Amino acid sequence: MTKQDMRNALYSSFKNRAMMYYHIFDEMRKEIGEEKAEAIMKKAIYKRGLEIGKHLAQYGPDDLEGLKNAFLALDPDEGKMFSAEVLRCDAEGLDIKFHRCPLREAWQEAGLSDEETARICAIAARVDNGTFEGAGFEFFADTWRPEQGSCCFLHIRPGKIKLATEGTEITEFKNAD
């Protein structure tokens, strides 16, 4: 398999993930309503983020430089997939702007409206809440909206306590819902 074939497969897998999120959400909202479907999706995706966050917990609650380097190293395709730009990294905070998102691009290619795309972006972005909170940091995001043009803005702040990461299950966070 060539490098280009691997790159194509990688982007295809992200597109598949995006469309799975959308179709699961769409079927759930038909059955149980939009608000409940959104809440369930956000909770499940957040829990996946908590699992990811365990791998970054060594940087919590306040090693923002270490977190930045480790997180940016996760951006597939040598950083091209999300094209992250660090807007700030100091003792008080880490702010990252994504210039691309393969999930958003897939939803737009599929013909979702801007409103629908913004909603599913907010649902999918819960993985970031779980990831950074699970690593022991404070976190909030400005997810994609058509008026902002680009993609998400991630805002990571130092956490209040060092989380135990060995043999401890992290089960409760303030933003889980």
Residue frames as a rotation matrix with the C-alpha (Angstrom) as fourth column:
MET 1
0.586 0.810 0.000 0.00
0.810 -0.586 0.000 0.00
0.000 0.000 -1.000 0.00
THR 2
-0.256 -0.684 0.683 1.42
0.644 -0.647 -0.408 3.36
0.721 0.335 0.606 -0.97
LYS 3
-0.852 -0.101 -0.513 1.59
0.470 -0.581 -0.665 6.37
-0.231 -0.808 0.542 1.31
GLN 4
-0.792 0.603 -0.096 -1.19
-0.585 -0.705 0.401 8.00
0.174 0.374 0.911 -0.75
ASP 5
-0.218 0.713 -0.667 -3.35
0.016 0.686 0.728 4.87
0.976 0.148 -0.161 -0.42
MET 6
-0.437 -0.007 -0.899 -2.86
0.862 0.281 -0.422 4.98
0.256 -0.960 -0.117 3.35
ARG 7
-0.966 0.089 -0.244 -3.71
-0.011 -0.953 -0.304 8.69
-0.259 -0.291 0.921 3.42
ASN 8
-0.551 0.804 -0.223 -6.88
-0.550 -0.150 0.821 8.04
0.627 0.576 0.525 1.40
ALA 9
-0.158 0.466 -0.871 -7.88
0.475 0.809 0.347 5.22
0.866 -0.358 -0.349 3.76
LEU 10
-0.745 -0.188 -0.640 -7.28
0.664 -0.304 -0.683 7.46
-0.066 -0.934 0.351 6.78
TYR 11
-0.895 0.421 -0.150 -9.47
-0.428 -0.904 0.014 10.27
-0.129 0.076 0.989 5.45
SER 12
-0.359 0.776 -0.518 -12.09
-0.327 0.416 0.849 7.76
0.874 0.474 0.104 4.37
SER 13
-0.386 0.198 -0.901 -12.24
0.748 0.638 -0.180 6.35
0.540 -0.744 -0.395 7.90
PHE 14
-0.883 0.091 -0.460 -12.85
0.250 -0.740 -0.625 9.82
-0.397 -0.667 0.631 9.34
LYS 15
-0.683 0.682 -0.260 -15.58
-0.670 -0.443 0.596 10.41
0.291 0.581 0.760 6.76
ASN 16
-0.301 0.546 -0.782 -17.11
0.183 0.838 0.514 7.08
0.936 0.012 -0.352 7.76
ARG 17
-0.669 -0.002 -0.743 -16.99
0.743 0.028 -0.669 8.10
0.022 -1.000 -0.018 11.45
ALA 18
-0.921 0.319 -0.225 -18.71
-0.293 -0.946 -0.141 11.37
-0.258 -0.064 0.964 10.63
MET 19
-0.434 0.798 -0.418 -21.51
-0.640 0.054 0.766 9.71
0.634 0.600 0.488 8.73
MET 20
-0.406 0.273 -0.872 -21.97
0.558 0.830 0.000 7.05
0.724 -0.487 -0.489 11.43
TYR 21
-0.874 0.079 -0.480 -22.40
0.372 -0.526 -0.765 9.83
-0.313 -0.847 0.430 14.02
TYR 22
-0.756 0.595 -0.273 -24.95
-0.651 -0.727 0.219 11.53
-0.068 0.343 0.937 11.82
HIS 23
-0.338 0.670 -0.661 -26.96
-0.352 0.561 0.749 8.42
0.873 0.486 0.047 10.95
ILE 24
-0.560 0.131 -0.818 -27.06
0.719 0.567 -0.402 7.21
0.411 -0.813 -0.412 14.56
PHE 25
-0.883 0.222 -0.413 -28.19
0.088 -0.786 -0.611 10.67
-0.460 -0.576 0.675 15.69
ASP 26
-0.679 0.635 -0.369 -30.78
-0.698 -0.402 0.593 10.89
0.228 0.660 0.716 12.90
GLU 27
-0.321 0.560 -0.764 -32.32
0.094 0.822 0.562 7.50
0.942 0.109 -0.316 13.72
MET 28
-0.669 0.034 -0.743 -32.31
0.738 0.158 -0.657 8.19
0.095 -0.987 -0.131 17.45
ARG 29
-0.903 0.326 -0.280 -34.05
-0.213 -0.906 -0.366 11.53
-0.373 -0.270 0.888 17.07
LYS 30
-0.494 0.758 -0.425 -36.77
-0.541 0.114 0.833 9.92
0.680 0.642 0.354 14.97
GLU 31
-0.187 0.366 -0.912 -37.39
0.445 0.859 0.253 7.43
0.876 -0.359 -0.324 17.80
ILE 32
0.009 0.099 -0.995 -36.87
0.999 0.045 0.013 9.49
0.046 -0.994 -0.098 20.96
GLY 33
0.931 0.362 -0.036 -36.76
0.362 -0.932 -0.013 13.13
-0.038 -0.001 -0.999 19.88
GLU 34
0.521 -0.745 0.417 -33.95
0.197 -0.371 -0.908 15.49
0.830 0.555 -0.046 19.01
GLU 35
0.367 -0.385 0.847 -33.07
-0.796 -0.601 0.071 16.73
0.481 -0.700 -0.527 22.50
LYS 36
0.710 -0.074 0.700 -32.85
-0.462 0.702 0.542 13.28
-0.531 -0.708 0.464 24.07
ALA 37
0.866 -0.418 0.276 -30.93
0.496 0.636 -0.592 11.89
0.071 0.649 0.757 21.10
GLU 38
0.442 -0.718 0.538 -28.46
-0.155 -0.651 -0.743 14.76
0.884 0.245 -0.399 21.32
ALA 39
0.448 -0.236 0.862 -28.00
-0.891 -0.194 0.410 14.29
0.071 -0.952 -0.297 25.07
ILE 40
0.843 -0.109 0.526 -27.35
-0.041 0.963 0.265 10.54
-0.536 -0.245 0.808 24.70
MET 41
0.749 -0.591 0.300 -24.89
0.488 0.185 -0.853 11.04
0.449 0.785 0.427 21.84
LYS 42
0.394 -0.606 0.690 -23.02
-0.501 -0.772 -0.392 13.74
0.771 -0.191 -0.608 23.76
LYS 43
0.596 -0.125 0.793 -22.78
-0.752 0.261 0.606 11.56
-0.283 -0.957 0.061 26.85
ALA 44
0.870 -0.247 0.427 -21.48
0.308 0.948 -0.077 8.54
-0.386 0.198 0.901 24.92
ILE 45
0.607 -0.667 0.433 -18.96
0.382 -0.234 -0.894 10.57
0.697 0.708 0.113 22.92
TYR 46
0.484 -0.394 0.781 -17.80
-0.744 -0.655 0.131 12.32
0.460 -0.645 -0.610 26.11
LYS 47
0.774 -0.159 0.613 -17.12
-0.347 0.703 0.621 8.92
-0.529 -0.693 0.489 27.68
ARG 48
0.757 -0.557 0.341 -14.92
0.639 0.523 -0.564 8.01
0.136 0.645 0.752 24.74
GLY 49
0.465 -0.572 0.676 -13.04
-0.171 -0.807 -0.565 11.25
0.868 0.147 -0.474 25.34
LEU 50
0.683 -0.192 0.704 -12.46
-0.723 -0.040 0.690 10.25
-0.104 -0.981 -0.166 28.96
GLU 51
0.829 -0.388 0.403 -10.75
0.359 0.921 0.150 7.10
-0.429 0.020 0.903 27.71
ILE 52
0.514 -0.641 0.569 -8.51
0.565 -0.246 -0.788 9.15
0.645 0.727 0.236 25.43
GLY 53
0.631 -0.193 0.752 -7.81
-0.453 -0.878 0.155 11.63
0.630 -0.438 -0.641 28.22
LYS 54
0.936 -0.297 0.188 -6.19
0.003 0.543 0.840 8.92
-0.351 -0.785 0.509 30.35
HIS 55
0.453 -0.794 0.406 -3.29
0.889 0.371 -0.266 8.94
0.061 0.481 0.874 27.88
LEU 56
0.034 -0.406 0.913 -2.79
0.314 -0.863 -0.396 12.67
0.949 0.301 0.098 28.40
ALA 57
0.887 0.455 -0.074 -3.31
0.192 -0.220 0.956 12.74
0.419 -0.863 -0.283 32.17
GLN 58
0.223 -0.888 -0.401 0.43
0.974 0.186 0.130 12.79
-0.041 -0.420 0.907 32.80
TYR 59
-0.585 -0.437 0.684 0.31
0.556 -0.830 -0.055 16.47
0.591 0.348 0.728 31.77
GLY 60
0.393 0.822 0.413 -2.55
0.128 -0.494 0.860 17.44
0.911 -0.285 -0.299 34.08
PRO 61
0.330 0.942 -0.060 -3.38
0.833 -0.321 -0.450 19.57
-0.443 0.099 -0.891 35.76
ASP 62
0.780 0.045 -0.624 -1.08
0.012 -0.998 -0.056 22.31
-0.626 0.036 -0.779 34.46
ASP 63
-0.382 -0.918 0.104 1.61
0.142 0.053 0.988 21.19
-0.913 0.392 0.111 32.00
LEU 64
0.620 0.730 -0.288 0.07
-0.109 -0.284 -0.953 22.98
-0.777 0.622 -0.097 29.05
GLU 65
0.071 -0.683 -0.727 3.26
-0.970 -0.216 0.109 22.86
-0.232 0.698 -0.678 26.98
GLY 66
-0.840 -0.369 0.398 3.51
-0.331 0.929 0.164 19.09
-0.430 0.006 -0.903 27.40
LEU 67
-0.043 0.924 0.380 -0.19
0.279 0.376 -0.883 18.70
-0.959 0.068 -0.274 26.65
LYS 68
0.518 0.207 -0.830 0.12
-0.607 -0.595 -0.527 20.86
-0.603 0.777 -0.182 23.54
ASN 69
-0.386 -0.782 -0.488 2.98
-0.913 0.248 0.325 18.78
-0.133 0.571 -0.810 22.17
ALA 70
-0.838 0.106 0.535 1.31
0.010 0.984 -0.178 15.46
-0.546 -0.144 -0.826 22.93
PHE 71
0.160 0.987 0.036 -2.07
0.168 0.009 -0.986 16.56
-0.973 0.163 -0.164 21.57
LEU 72
0.414 -0.031 -0.910 -0.70
-0.781 -0.526 -0.338 18.04
-0.468 0.850 -0.242 18.36
ALA 73
-0.695 -0.717 -0.054 1.27
-0.667 0.614 0.422 14.85
-0.270 0.329 -0.905 17.80
LEU 74
-0.457 0.620 0.638 -2.10
0.257 0.779 -0.572 13.05
-0.852 -0.097 -0.515 17.58
ASP 75
0.344 0.581 -0.738 -3.20
-0.535 -0.524 -0.662 15.14
-0.772 0.622 0.131 14.55
PRO 76
0.344 -0.182 0.921 -3.08
0.486 0.874 -0.009 12.60
-0.804 0.451 0.389 11.69
ASP 77
0.630 -0.145 0.763 -1.35
0.764 -0.064 -0.642 13.08
0.142 0.987 0.071 8.36
GLU 78
-0.383 -0.923 -0.048 1.56
0.900 -0.361 -0.243 15.02
0.207 -0.136 0.969 9.82
GLY 79
-0.594 0.202 -0.778 -0.81
0.417 -0.750 -0.513 17.64
-0.688 -0.630 0.362 11.23
LYS 80
-0.983 0.165 -0.080 -2.65
-0.154 -0.509 0.847 18.24
0.099 0.845 0.526 7.96
MET 81
-0.542 0.830 -0.133 -5.95
0.723 0.541 0.429 16.63
0.428 0.136 -0.893 8.89
PHE 82
0.444 0.723 -0.528 -7.04
0.890 -0.424 0.168 19.31
-0.102 -0.545 -0.832 11.34
SER 83
-0.078 -0.585 0.807 -4.38
0.594 -0.677 -0.433 21.91
0.800 0.446 0.400 10.51
ALA 84
0.649 0.324 -0.689 -4.19
0.761 -0.243 0.602 23.02
0.027 -0.914 -0.404 14.13
GLU 85
-0.041 -0.611 0.791 -2.85
0.220 -0.778 -0.589 26.48
0.975 0.150 0.166 14.92
VAL 86
-0.044 -0.045 -0.998 -1.72
0.998 0.041 -0.046 27.25
0.043 -0.998 0.043 18.45
LEU 87
0.413 0.296 0.861 -3.05
0.336 -0.928 0.158 30.72
0.846 0.224 -0.483 19.25
ARG 88
0.302 -0.288 0.909 -1.80
-0.828 -0.552 0.100 30.71
0.473 -0.782 -0.405 22.82
CYS 89
0.590 -0.138 -0.796 0.23
0.426 0.890 0.161 28.48
0.686 -0.434 0.584 25.09
ASP 90
-0.349 -0.649 0.676 1.29
-0.415 -0.539 -0.733 29.89
0.840 -0.536 -0.081 28.43
ALA 91
-0.981 -0.123 -0.148 0.78
0.072 0.476 -0.876 29.14
0.178 -0.871 -0.458 32.12
GLU 92
-0.595 0.804 -0.011 -2.81
-0.474 -0.361 -0.803 30.42
-0.649 -0.473 0.596 32.02
GLY 93
0.425 0.875 0.234 -4.07
-0.282 0.373 -0.884 28.63
-0.860 0.310 0.405 28.95
LEU 94
-0.807 -0.500 0.312 -3.76
0.110 0.392 0.913 26.78
-0.580 0.772 -0.262 25.68
ASP 95
0.297 0.885 -0.359 -5.93
-0.326 -0.259 -0.909 27.91
-0.897 0.387 0.212 22.77
ILE 96
-0.761 -0.491 0.424 -5.97
0.156 0.496 0.854 25.96
-0.630 0.716 -0.301 19.53
LYS 97
0.154 0.764 -0.626 -7.79
-0.702 -0.361 -0.613 26.77
-0.695 0.535 0.481 16.31
PHE 98
-0.273 -0.143 0.951 -8.53
0.474 0.840 0.263 24.05
-0.837 0.523 -0.162 13.80
HIS 99
-0.481 0.054 -0.875 -8.49
-0.644 -0.700 0.310 25.20
-0.595 0.712 0.371 10.20
ARG 100
-0.409 0.371 -0.834 -9.91
-0.646 0.528 0.552 21.91
0.645 0.764 0.024 8.90
CYS 101
-0.393 0.290 0.872 -12.11
-0.651 0.582 -0.487 19.13
-0.649 -0.760 -0.040 10.16
PRO 102
-0.942 -0.006 -0.336 -12.71
-0.268 0.614 0.742 15.95
0.202 0.789 -0.580 8.19
LEU 103
-0.612 0.786 -0.083 -15.94
0.690 0.480 -0.543 15.33
-0.387 -0.390 -0.836 10.09
ARG 104
-0.017 0.598 -0.801 -17.42
-0.031 -0.801 -0.598 18.74
-0.999 0.015 0.032 9.25
GLU 105
-0.577 -0.274 -0.769 -16.23
-0.734 -0.238 0.636 18.41
-0.357 0.932 -0.064 5.67
ALA 106
-0.972 0.234 0.022 -17.97
0.227 0.911 0.345 15.02
0.060 0.340 -0.938 5.37
TRP 107
-0.266 0.929 -0.256 -21.26
0.670 -0.013 -0.742 16.40
-0.693 -0.369 -0.620 6.71
GLN 108
-0.035 0.217 -0.976 -21.10
-0.428 -0.885 -0.181 19.33
-0.903 0.411 0.124 4.33
GLU 109
-0.843 -0.308 -0.442 -20.24
-0.530 0.329 0.782 17.04
-0.095 0.893 -0.441 1.39
ALA 110
-0.813 0.578 0.074 -23.29
0.572 0.816 -0.088 14.94
-0.111 -0.029 -0.993 2.34
GLY 111
-0.497 0.614 0.613 -25.48
0.289 -0.550 0.784 18.05
0.818 0.567 0.096 1.99
LEU 112
-0.016 0.478 -0.878 -26.33
1.000 -0.004 -0.020 18.74
-0.014 -0.878 -0.478 5.61
SER 113
0.676 0.318 0.665 -27.53
0.346 -0.933 0.094 22.28
0.650 0.166 -0.741 6.20
ASP 114
-0.314 -0.792 0.524 -25.35
-0.159 -0.500 -0.851 24.71
0.936 -0.350 0.031 8.12
GLU 115
0.146 0.460 0.876 -27.69
-0.941 -0.209 0.267 24.38
0.306 -0.863 0.403 11.10
GLU 116
0.969 0.228 -0.100 -27.55
-0.202 0.955 0.215 20.58
0.145 -0.188 0.972 11.01
THR 117
0.322 -0.931 -0.170 -23.77
0.367 0.288 -0.885 20.62
0.873 0.222 0.434 10.54
ALA 118
-0.296 -0.411 0.862 -23.32
-0.565 -0.653 -0.505 22.97
0.770 -0.636 -0.039 13.50
ARG 119
0.533 0.587 0.609 -25.47
-0.840 0.281 0.464 20.72
0.101 -0.759 0.643 15.68
ILE 120
0.956 -0.184 -0.229 -23.65
0.175 0.983 -0.061 17.52
0.237 0.018 0.971 14.83
CYS 121
0.025 -0.969 0.247 -20.29
0.088 -0.244 -0.966 19.32
0.996 0.046 0.080 15.24
ALA 122
-0.076 0.009 0.997 -21.31
-0.882 -0.467 -0.062 20.28
0.465 -0.884 0.043 18.79
ILE 123
0.884 0.407 0.229 -22.26
-0.465 0.805 0.367 16.67
-0.035 -0.431 0.902 19.48
ALA 124
0.738 -0.633 -0.234 -19.04
0.393 0.685 -0.613 15.22
0.549 0.361 0.754 18.07
ALA 125
0.020 -0.783 0.622 -16.89
-0.243 -0.608 -0.756 17.80
0.970 -0.136 -0.202 19.86
ARG 126
0.768 0.299 0.566 -17.85
-0.610 0.070 0.789 16.32
0.197 -0.952 0.236 23.22
VAL 127
0.744 -0.595 -0.304 -14.94
0.561 0.803 -0.200 13.95
0.363 -0.022 0.932 22.68
ASP 128
-0.152 -0.825 0.544 -12.68
0.232 -0.565 -0.792 16.96
0.961 0.006 0.277 23.31
ASN 129
0.315 0.335 0.888 -14.46
-0.764 -0.466 0.447 17.80
0.563 -0.819 0.109 26.56
GLY 130
0.993 0.097 0.060 -13.92
-0.114 0.825 0.553 14.27
0.004 -0.556 0.831 27.77
THR 131
0.491 -0.870 -0.033 -10.34
0.603 0.368 -0.708 14.16
0.628 0.328 0.705 26.53
PHE 132
-0.273 -0.675 0.685 -9.13
-0.016 -0.709 -0.705 17.31
0.962 -0.203 0.183 28.25
GLU 133
0.321 0.431 0.843 -11.26
-0.863 -0.233 0.448 17.02
0.390 -0.871 0.297 31.38
GLY 134
0.983 0.034 -0.183 -10.25
0.016 0.965 0.263 13.35
0.186 -0.261 0.947 31.62
ALA 135
0.174 -0.984 -0.022 -6.62
0.622 0.128 -0.772 14.49
0.763 0.121 0.635 31.54
GLY 136
0.000 -0.119 -0.993 -7.27
0.986 -0.164 0.020 16.88
-0.166 -0.979 0.118 34.44
PHE 137
-0.937 -0.342 0.078 -7.69
0.350 -0.906 0.238 20.21
-0.011 0.250 0.968 32.66
GLU 138
-0.057 0.891 -0.451 -10.52
0.124 -0.441 -0.889 22.72
-0.991 -0.107 -0.086 32.48
PHE 139
-0.876 -0.258 0.407 -11.92
0.392 0.108 0.914 22.90
-0.280 0.960 0.006 28.94
PHE 140
0.241 0.948 -0.207 -14.41
0.128 -0.242 -0.962 24.66
-0.962 0.205 -0.179 26.72
ALA 141
-0.678 -0.423 0.601 -14.80
0.607 0.138 0.782 24.88
-0.414 0.895 0.163 22.96
ASP 142
-0.039 0.631 -0.775 -16.31
-0.579 -0.646 -0.498 27.14
-0.815 0.429 0.390 20.38
THR 143
-0.286 -0.030 0.958 -17.54
0.503 0.846 0.176 24.57
-0.816 0.532 -0.227 17.89
TRP 144
-0.925 -0.210 0.316 -18.04
0.371 -0.320 0.872 25.33
-0.082 0.924 0.374 14.22
ARG 145
0.207 0.941 -0.267 -20.74
0.460 -0.335 -0.822 27.75
-0.863 0.047 -0.502 13.15
PRO 146
0.377 -0.064 0.924 -21.07
0.926 -0.010 -0.378 29.12
0.034 0.998 0.055 9.62
GLU 147
0.958 0.071 0.278 -20.44
0.089 -0.995 -0.054 32.72
0.273 0.076 -0.959 10.69
GLN 148
0.625 -0.780 0.040 -17.00
-0.333 -0.219 0.917 31.91
-0.706 -0.587 -0.397 12.11
GLY 149
0.551 -0.362 -0.752 -15.76
-0.823 -0.087 -0.561 30.43
0.138 0.928 -0.346 8.86
SER 150
-0.446 -0.828 -0.338 -13.09
-0.710 0.558 -0.430 28.11
0.545 0.049 -0.837 10.17
CYS 151
-0.034 0.384 -0.923 -13.53
0.238 0.900 0.366 25.15
0.971 -0.207 -0.122 12.44
CYS 152
0.769 0.400 -0.498 -13.43
0.506 0.094 0.857 24.70
0.390 -0.912 -0.131 16.19
PHE 153
-0.021 -0.736 0.677 -11.52
-0.487 -0.584 -0.650 26.69
0.873 -0.343 -0.346 18.76
LEU 154
0.447 0.085 -0.891 -10.33
0.586 0.724 0.363 24.68
0.676 -0.684 0.274 21.75
HIS 155
0.173 -0.323 0.930 -9.67
-0.586 -0.793 -0.167 26.43
0.792 -0.516 -0.326 25.06
ILE 156
0.417 -0.151 -0.896 -7.73
0.571 0.811 0.129 24.45
0.707 -0.565 0.425 27.67
ARG 157
0.343 -0.266 0.901 -7.00
-0.641 -0.767 0.018 25.84
0.687 -0.583 -0.433 31.11
PRO 158
-0.751 -0.651 -0.107 -5.06
-0.344 0.525 -0.779 24.41
0.563 -0.549 -0.618 34.04
GLY 159
0.208 0.799 -0.564 -7.08
0.228 0.521 0.822 22.04
0.951 -0.299 -0.074 36.18
LYS 160
0.506 0.103 0.856 -7.46
-0.691 -0.546 0.474 22.26
0.516 -0.832 -0.205 39.91
ILE 161
0.425 -0.331 0.842 -6.09
-0.646 0.540 0.539 18.87
-0.634 -0.773 0.016 40.98
LYS 162
-0.565 -0.642 -0.518 -3.80
-0.820 0.508 0.264 16.14
0.094 0.574 -0.813 39.73
LEU 163
0.586 0.804 -0.102 -5.84
-0.800 0.594 0.086 13.09
0.129 0.031 0.991 38.78
ALA 164
-0.165 -0.548 0.820 -4.76
-0.506 0.761 0.406 9.64
-0.847 -0.348 -0.402 39.85
THR 165
0.180 0.212 -0.961 -4.15
-0.983 0.078 -0.166 7.70
0.039 0.974 0.223 36.66
GLU 166
-0.700 -0.488 -0.521 -2.89
-0.469 0.865 -0.180 4.32
0.539 0.119 -0.834 37.83
GLY 167
-0.814 0.354 -0.461 -5.63
0.483 0.853 -0.197 1.85
0.324 -0.383 -0.865 38.72
THR 168
-0.602 0.630 -0.492 -8.23
0.153 -0.513 -0.845 4.57
-0.784 -0.583 0.212 39.16
GLU 169
-0.375 0.571 0.730 -11.37
0.917 0.111 0.384 4.80
0.138 0.813 -0.565 37.09
ILE 170
-0.961 0.111 -0.255 -12.41
-0.074 -0.986 -0.148 8.35
-0.268 -0.123 0.956 36.34
THR 171
-0.576 0.799 0.176 -16.18
0.818 0.564 0.115 8.35
-0.007 0.210 -0.978 36.55
GLU 172
0.459 0.854 -0.243 -17.52
0.865 -0.492 -0.096 11.82
-0.202 -0.166 -0.965 37.20
PHE 173
-0.779 -0.622 0.084 -16.92
0.622 -0.748 0.230 15.22
-0.080 0.231 0.970 35.64
LYS 174
-0.465 0.613 -0.639 -18.95
0.139 -0.662 -0.736 18.36
-0.874 -0.431 0.223 35.83
ASN 175
-0.284 0.323 -0.903 -19.58
-0.827 -0.559 0.060 18.67
-0.486 0.763 0.426 32.08
ALA 176
-0.833 -0.142 0.535 -20.58
0.020 0.958 0.285 15.07
-0.553 0.249 -0.795 31.39
ASP 177
-0.045 0.903 0.428 -24.03
0.777 0.301 -0.553 15.98
-0.628 0.308 -0.715 30.07
